[in-house]
Amino acid sequence: MEGKTRLSCGLFTVLNKKTNRISLNSIRISRYAYFMAYAFELMLFKTRGHFFPVEVPFFKISGYTAVLAVHGIASLIVMLLWSNRFKKLIYVSVTVMVAGFIPFLFLPYGTPRLIFAMIAYAGLGGCVTAARCGYAFALNNAERLIGMLIMFFFCACIYFLDYIGVEERSAVPLVLTLVLLFALCFCLLKFKESDLEVKEEATKQDTKGLYCALAYFMAYFAIDGYIWSLVDSTLKTPYLFFVIGMLLAGILFALAFTKLRMNLWHIWNIFLGAAALMALFAMLASAIGTAKPQHFFAGFSLIGWPLSMYMLGCAQRQFASYKLLKQCTVIFVIASPVLNFSDELAEKVAPQFFPAATLIVVILFLLLTLFFSQYSYTYLFSAPWVSNMMKDDMNYVEPEADVFIGYDLTPRQKEVALLLLQAKTRRQIAGELGLSESTVKTHTSDLYKKLNINSRAELFKLFGVKGNG
């Protein structure tokens, strides 16, 4: 592990004496489809809530709930069907999404429009699974970070459009949504099955690391539900202070990885602090005569959004097999109703005490992080692999792999190439990297294509034979 790390209580402090930083210079433009697909999907999902609401009930269920339900169910189904041969799933998801979105965007309010909305978001649910897998398994960390930042600042623009009074279903959001729809389709159809590098099997240690990241991901969304319930109930004026807070959070998130060398534990505690201040100012709003501080800290607390997604994406890249990824998806889907509706129940039962309830929830999660701090310390925030989150890539590649610069090889392809140059057999390479022989064969074929060669002999001519020691 690089440097020394110390954990203390209160709002925790993690001191890293030596941490590598992400360099945005390592972004490969050829991978734009992977880092933009997830961003486009999240942007498209966000436009619905602001500019294309679904208010008609569906069998006594609100249209909003019905759309969320089909989106989640479709995402789960596609995840359970996902494998190394995923192109058909992408084709079906994209087709269903487009077939639903076009009528949904143009039909008048009513039941037919709601039905097409459900079709659209069922397709989008399948697309988000594809985009999420590409985000986790095809990108280096710099590309993963830039995708999150694009998504984050675009969503701030959505709130700004609300601030300047853009009307629902007007020309601006309609054109914007159509552009996002077809941009998402274009990116997803560019996915290649050979580009997603996933472990064949996950160990018990892998499971612990990924489940720890998933727990923080779910904790963020549980707290965020309470924050948004408070925002929705008090934000009678436009989103200006909310947008300012969100923009500052996005800037801090970007600097944390590229300049400030902040440990993820620091950023998590910034989120908890902002959420607590938001709840506190919500309790004081009537006394001080303004909700502006509440709105500002609500926006600033959104730093937890890209943090939780980035952290989970990195953990998936480090630990997940498809089997483990499916297990995590099932857990999240089962827990989602509690995460989504516990805040609604609390607000209905005692709306006058809801700001205090929000503060209690934040403090509860803070106490839970204290209680489980040793577990987090061991498997996530100070684990030996955690510094990989701050580097350009999660994979470890020998320094000799620098000879492949300029050939656009993935880290896994570089590892395979180095072992081929050591005259190791396909079976030996599979054993050393924890892959199947068929996967090694696929990586070998792909790297030969990128190097414009056809055999190991030609690989030796290009780079020479490397020693085994």
C-alpha positions in Angstrom: 0.0 0.0 0.0 1.3 3.4 -0.9 2.0 5.8 1.9 0.7 5.7 5.5 -3.0 5.9 6.3 -4.6 6.8 9.6 -8.3 6.7 10.5 -9.8 8.9 13.2 -13.4 9.5 14.4 -15.6 12.6 14.4 -15.8 13.6 10.8 -13.2 11.1 9.8 -9.7 12.0 8.5 -7.7 9.9 6.2 -4.1 11.1 5.6 -2.4 9.8 2.5 1.2 10.8 2.3 1.6 9.7 -1.3 -1.3 9.3 -3.8 -1.2 9.3 -7.5 -3.6 11.6 -9.3 -5.8 11.0 -12.3 -4.6 12.8 -15.4 -7.3 13.8 -17.9 -4.6 13.5 -20.6 -5.1 9.8 -20.5 -8.6 9.9 -21.9 -8.8 8.0 -25.1 -11.2 9.6 -27.6 -11.7 6.2 -29.2 -13.6 5.2 -26.0 -16.0 8.1 -26.1 -19.0 5.7 -26.6 -18.3 4.1 -23.3 -17.9 7.2 -21.1 -20.7 9.1 -22.9 -23.3 6.4 -22.9 -23.8 6.3 -19.1 -23.8 10.1 -19.0 -26.3 10.3 -21.9 -28.6 7.8 -20.2 -28.6 9.7 -16.9 -29.2 13.0 -18.7 -32.1 11.5 -20.6 -33.6 10.1 -17.4 -33.3 13.5 -15.7 -35.2 15.4 -18.5 -38.3 13.3 -17.8 -38.7 14.6 -14.2 -38.4 18.2 -15.2 -39.9 18.6 -18.7 -41.9 15.5 -19.5 -43.9 14.6 -16.4 -46.3 11.6 -16.4 -49.2 12.5 -14.1 -51.9 10.1 -15.3 -52.4 7.2 -12.8 -51.9 3.6 -13.9 -54.3 1.3 -12.1 -54.3 3.6 -9.0 -50.5 3.8 -9.1 -49.0 7.2 -9.9 -47.6 7.5 -13.4 -44.2 8.5 -11.9 -44.1 5.3 -9.8 -45.2 3.1 -12.8 -42.4 4.6 -15.0 -39.8 4.0 -12.3 -41.0 0.5 -11.7 -40.8 -0.6 -15.4 -37.4 1.1 -15.7 -36.0 -0.8 -12.7 -37.6 -4.2 -13.7 -36.2 -3.9 -17.2 -32.8 -3.0 -15.9 -32.8 -6.0 -13.7 -34.0 -8.4 -16.4 -31.3 -7.2 -18.8 -28.7 -7.5 -16.1 -29.7 -11.1 -15.3 -29.5 -12.0 -19.0 -26.1 -10.1 -19.5 -23.1 -12.1 -20.7 -20.1 -11.7 -22.9 -22.5 -11.9 -25.9 -24.6 -8.8 -25.1 -25.1 -7.2 -28.5 -28.6 -8.6 -28.9 -29.7 -7.2 -25.6 -28.5 -3.8 -26.6 -30.3 -4.0 -30.0 -33.6 -4.9 -28.2 -33.2 -2.2 -25.5 -32.4 0.5 -28.0 -35.4 -0.5 -30.3 -37.9 -0.6 -27.4 -36.6 2.8 -26.1 -36.9 4.6 -29.4 -40.3 3.0 -30.1 -41.6 4.3 -26.8 -39.9 7.7 -26.6 -41.0 9.2 -29.9 -44.8 8.9 -29.2 -44.2 9.7 -25.5 -42.6 13.1 -26.4 -45.3 14.2 -28.8 -48.6 12.7 -27.6 -50.9 14.9 -25.4 -51.4 14.1 -21.7 -53.4 10.9 -21.2 -53.3 7.2 -20.8 -51.8 6.4 -24.2 -48.9 8.8 -23.5 -48.3 7.1 -20.1 -48.2 3.7 -21.8 -45.6 4.8 -24.3 -43.7 6.4 -21.4 -43.6 3.0 -19.7 -42.4 1.4 -23.0 -39.7 4.1 -23.4 -38.4 3.7 -19.9 -38.4 -0.1 -20.1 -36.1 0.3 -23.0 -34.1 2.9 -21.1 -33.8 0.4 -18.2 -32.1 -2.1 -20.5 -29.9 0.7 -21.9 -28.8 1.8 -18.5 -27.6 -1.8 -17.7 -25.5 -1.7 -20.9 -24.2 1.7 -20.2 -23.3 0.8 -16.6 -21.3 -2.3 -17.8 -19.5 -0.2 -20.3 -18.7 2.4 -17.7 -17.3 -0.1 -15.3 -15.5 -2.6 -17.6 -14.3 -0.7 -20.7 -12.9 2.5 -19.3 -9.9 3.7 -17.4 -10.5 5.9 -14.3 -9.9 9.2 -16.2 -12.6 8.3 -18.7 -14.9 7.2 -15.9 -14.4 10.5 -14.1 -15.0 12.6 -17.2 -18.3 10.7 -17.9 -19.5 11.5 -14.3 -18.5 15.2 -14.6 -20.3 15.6 -18.0 -23.4 14.0 -16.5 -23.2 16.1 -13.3 -22.8 19.5 -14.9 -25.4 18.7 -17.6 -27.9 18.0 -14.8 -27.0 21.4 -13.2 -27.9 22.9 -16.6 -31.3 21.2 -16.3 -31.9 22.9 -13.0 -30.8 26.2 -14.6 -33.3 25.8 -17.3 -35.9 25.5 -14.6 -34.5 28.7 -13.0 -34.9 30.7 -16.2 -38.4 29.4 -16.6 -38.3 27.1 -19.6 -41.7 25.5 -20.0 -42.6 21.8 -20.0 -42.7 20.2 -23.4 -41.4 23.4 -25.1 -39.0 23.4 -28.1 -35.8 23.6 -26.1 -36.3 20.5 -23.9 -37.9 18.6 -26.8 -34.9 19.1 -29.1 -32.5 18.5 -26.2 -34.2 15.2 -25.3 -34.3 14.0 -28.9 -30.5 14.8 -29.3 -29.8 12.8 -26.1 -32.0 9.9 -27.2 -30.2 9.4 -30.5 -26.8 10.2 -29.0 -27.4 7.4 -26.5 -28.4 5.0 -29.3 -25.4 5.8 -31.3 -23.0 5.2 -28.4 -24.6 1.9 -27.3 -24.5 0.5 -30.8 -20.8 1.2 -30.9 -20.2 -1.1 -28.0 -17.9 -4.1 -28.8 -18.1 -7.4 -26.9 -14.3 -7.7 -26.8 -13.9 -4.3 -25.1 -15.5 -5.2 -21.8 -12.9 -6.8 -19.5 -14.5 -8.7 -16.7 -13.2 -11.3 -14.2 -14.2 -14.8 -14.8 -14.7 -15.6 -11.1 -14.8 -13.4 -8.0 -13.3 -14.4 -4.7 -14.7 -13.9 -1.2 -12.3 -11.0 -0.8 -13.7 -9.4 -4.0 -17.2 -9.8 -2.7 -16.5 -8.0 0.5 -14.8 -5.1 -1.4 -17.7 -4.7 -3.9 -20.4 -5.1 -1.2 -18.8 -2.4 0.8 -18.9 0.1 -2.1 -22.5 -1.0 -2.8 -23.4 -0.2 0.8 -22.1 3.4 0.5 -23.9 3.7 -2.9 -27.2 2.7 -1.3 -26.6 4.9 1.8 -26.2 7.9 -0.5 -29.5 7.3 -2.2 -31.3 6.7 1.1 -30.1 10.1 2.4 -30.7 11.8 -1.0 -34.4 10.8 -0.9 -34.9 12.7 2.3 -33.0 15.7 0.9 -35.1 15.8 -2.2 -38.4 15.5 -0.3 -37.4 18.6 1.6 -36.3 20.5 -1.5 -39.5 19.6 -3.4 -41.6 20.9 -0.4 -39.9 24.2 0.0 -38.4 25.2 -3.4 -41.2 27.5 -4.4 -38.7 29.9 -6.0 -36.4 29.0 -8.8 -33.3 26.8 -8.4 -30.6 29.5 -8.3 -29.0 28.7 -4.9 -29.5 25.0 -5.5 -27.6 25.3 -8.8 -24.8 27.4 -7.3 -24.3 24.7 -4.6 -24.3 21.9 -7.2 -21.8 23.7 -9.4 -19.4 24.2 -6.5 -19.8 20.5 -5.5 -19.0 19.4 -9.1 -15.9 21.6 -9.2 -14.7 20.3 -5.8 -15.3 16.7 -7.0 -13.2 17.3 -10.1 -10.4 19.0 -8.2 -10.4 16.2 -5.5 -9.3 13.7 -8.1 -7.1 15.7 -10.4 -5.4 18.2 -8.0 -6.1 17.9 -4.3 -5.3 14.2 -3.8 -8.3 13.8 -1.5 -9.2 10.4 -0.2 -12.7 9.3 -1.0 -13.4 9.1 2.7 -12.9 12.9 2.8 -15.5 13.4 0.0 -18.0 11.1 1.7 -17.7 13.2 4.9 -18.2 16.4 2.9 -21.4 14.9 1.6 -22.6 14.0 5.1 -21.7 17.4 6.4 -23.6 19.2 3.6 -26.6 16.9 4.2 -26.6 17.7 7.9 -26.4 21.4 7.3 -29.2 21.2 4.7 -31.5 19.6 7.3 -30.4 22.0 10.0 -31.2 25.1 7.8 -34.5 23.5 6.8 -35.4 23.4 10.5 -34.3 27.1 10.9 -35.9 28.3 7.6 -39.0 29.8 9.2 -36.9 31.4 12.0 -34.4 33.1 9.7 -37.0 33.9 7.0 -35.3 32.3 4.0 -34.7 28.8 2.6 -31.7 29.9 0.5 -29.1 28.3 2.8 -31.1 25.1 2.7 -31.2 25.1 -1.1 -27.5 25.8 -1.3 -26.5 22.9 0.9 -29.0 20.6 -0.8 -27.2 21.4 -4.1 -23.8 21.0 -2.5 -24.8 17.6 -1.0 -25.1 16.3 -4.6 -21.4 15.7 -4.5 -22.4 12.3 -3.1 -24.0 11.4 -6.4 -21.0 11.3 -8.7 -18.9 10.1 -5.8 -21.1 7.0 -5.1 -21.3 6.2 -8.8 -17.6 6.6 -9.4 -16.7 4.6 -6.3 -19.0 1.8 -7.3 -17.8 1.8 -10.9 -14.2 1.5 -9.7 -15.0 -1.3 -7.3 -16.8 -3.2 -10.0 -13.8 -2.8 -12.3 -11.6 -4.1 -9.6 -13.7 -7.0 -8.2 -16.8 -7.9 -10.2 -17.5 -10.9 -12.3 -20.8 -10.9 -14.1 -22.2 -13.3 -11.5 -21.2 -11.0 -8.7 -22.5 -7.9 -10.5 -25.9 -9.7 -11.0 -26.0 -10.4 -7.3 -25.4 -6.8 -6.4 -28.0 -5.6 -8.9 -30.6 -7.9 -7.3 -29.8 -6.6 -3.8 -30.1 -3.0 -5.0 -33.4 -3.6 -6.8 -34.9 -5.4 -3.7 -33.7 -2.5 -1.5 -34.8 0.3 -3.9 -38.5 0.5 -2.7 -37.3 1.1 0.8 -34.8 3.7 -0.4 -37.3 5.4 -2.6 -40.4 5.5 -0.4 -39.3 5.5 3.3 -38.8 9.3 3.0 -42.3 9.7 1.4 -43.8 7.7 4.3 -42.0 9.8 6.9 -43.1 13.0 5.2 -46.8 11.9 5.2 -46.8 10.7 8.8 -45.2 13.9 10.3 -44.5 16.6 7.7 -43.9 19.2 10.4 -41.1 17.1 11.8 -39.6 16.1 8.5 -36.6 18.4 8.6 -35.7 17.0 12.0 -36.3 13.5 10.7 -33.8 14.2 7.8 -31.2 15.3 10.3 -31.7 12.2 12.4 -31.3 10.0 9.3 -28.0 11.7 8.4 -26.8 11.3 12.0 -27.9 7.7 11.9 -25.8 7.0 8.8 -22.9 8.9 10.4 -23.1 6.6 13.4 -23.3 3.6 11.2 -20.2 4.6 9.4 -18.5 5.0 12.8 -19.7 1.6 13.9 -18.5 -0.1 10.7 -15.4 2.1 10.2 -13.0 -0.8 10.7 -14.8 -2.8 7.9 -14.7 0.2 5.6 -11.1 0.8 6.6 -10.2 -2.8 5.7 -12.1 -3.3 2.4 -12.7 0.2 0.9 -11.3 3.5 1.9 -7.9 2.4 3.1 -7.7 -1.0 1.5 -4.5 -1.7 -0.4 -6.3 -1.3 -3.8 -8.0 2.0 -2.9 -5.2 4.1 -4.4 -6.1 2.6 -7.7 -9.2 4.8 -7.7 -7.0 7.8 -7.9 -4.8 6.5 -10.7 -5.5 6.5 -14.5 -6.5 2.9 -14.5 -7.6 0.1 -12.1 -5.4 -2.5 -13.8 -1.8 -3.1 -12.8 0.4 -3.3 -15.8 4.2 -3.9 -15.8 6.3 -0.9 -16.7 7.5 -2.7 -19.8 3.9 -2.3 -21.1 4.9 1.3 -22.0 6.4 -0.1 -25.2 2.8 -0.5 -26.4 2.0 3.3 -26.1 0.4 4.5 -29.3 -1.3 1.2 -30.2 -4.5 1.9 -28.2 -4.3 -1.5 -26.4 -6.4 -1.9 -23.3 -4.6 -2.7 -20.0 -5.7 -6.3 -20.2 -4.4 -6.6 -23.8 -1.0 -5.2 -22.6 -0.8 -7.8 -19.9 -1.6 -10.6 -22.4 1.0 -9.2 -24.8 3.7 -9.1 -22.2 3.1 -12.7 -21.3 3.0 -13.7 -24.9 6.4 -12.0 -25.3 7.6 -14.2 -22.4 6.7 -17.2 -24.5 4.0 -18.4 -22.1 1.2 -20.6 -23.4 -2.4 -19.6 -23.5 -3.1 -21.9 -20.6 -0.3 -20.4 -18.5 -1.6 -16.9 -19.3 -5.1 -17.8 -18.4 -3.9 -19.2 -15.0 -1.8 -16.1 -14.3 -4.5 -13.6 -15.1 -7.4 -15.6 -13.7 -9.1 -15.8 -17.1 -10.5 -18.6 -19.3 -8.4 -19.8 -22.2 -11.2 -18.6 -24.6 -11.0 -15.1 -23.1 -7.2 -15.1 -23.5 -7.7 -16.2 -27.2 -10.1 -13.3 -27.7 -7.7 -10.8 -26.2 -4.8 -12.2 -28.3 -6.9 -11.9 -31.5 -7.9 -8.3 -30.7 -4.4 -7.1 -29.9 -3.1 -8.7 -33.1 -5.7 -6.7 -35.0 -4.7 -3.5 -33.3 -1.0 -4.2 -34.0 -1.8 -5.2 -37.6 -0.1 -8.6 -37.2 -1.2 -12.2 -37.4 1.1 -14.3 -35.2 3.2 -14.4 -32.1 6.3 -14.5 -34.4 5.4 -11.1 -35.7 4.8 -9.9 -32.2 8.4 -11.0 -31.4 9.7 -9.1 -34.4 7.9 -5.9 -33.3 8.9 -6.0 -29.6 11.5 -8.7 -29.0 11.4 -11.6 -26.5 11.0 -10.5 -22.9 12.6 -12.4 -20.0 10.5 -14.3 -17.5 12.1 -12.7 -14.5 
